[in-house]
């Protein structure tokens, strides 16, 4: 149901310590992948991700050293994407791409983080343009429509992950949003890193 949205303020989702270097991201993403396999992956997905020996270790409650990401993006590919969009990506997103050029196993209703070459303005994506037009046709959604038109789509599935280059914090990070079209409630985070950490923390809670 589409209607007015209530945007959650950043103070409700504060995540300290943005990850900005490939070294920091690699440590985090290894743990993220390990948690994802233990907490979120169903049997079919596990069969695709792990071999028989790894599945046996997992069944015994052992710890797996996994890398579920992609190869790092080349600096020239990252710069080309920034030039195509007319922006310079915020530090945490740049560090992420230089560690893993995309990510397909996400704790959220998104299919995965786009590779840097597939990042685009929400208004220009097929699904994003359709959602923007639909919201624009209903009075009361003006703030959301403006957000959609100025934001970059960094991940998409049932929901969207968006980054707003017009809302920059003192650390150079762009405001980030998780947006569920069926609920119409963009949730604001202080950075792309905070979005990733939100899913990680949710998995940690379910692991306990």
Buried (B, 14 or more C-beta within 10 A) or exposed (E): EBBEBEBBEBEEBEBEEBBBBBEBBBEBBBBBBBBBBBBBBEEEEBEEBBEEEBBEBBEEEEEBEBEBBBEBBEEEBBBBBBEEBEBBBBBBBBBBBBBBBBBEBBBBBBBBBBBBBBBBBBBEBEEBBEBBEEBBEBEEBEEBBBBBBBBBBBBBEEBBBBBBBEBEEEEBBBBBBBBBBEBBBBBBBBBBBBBBBBBBEBBBEEEE
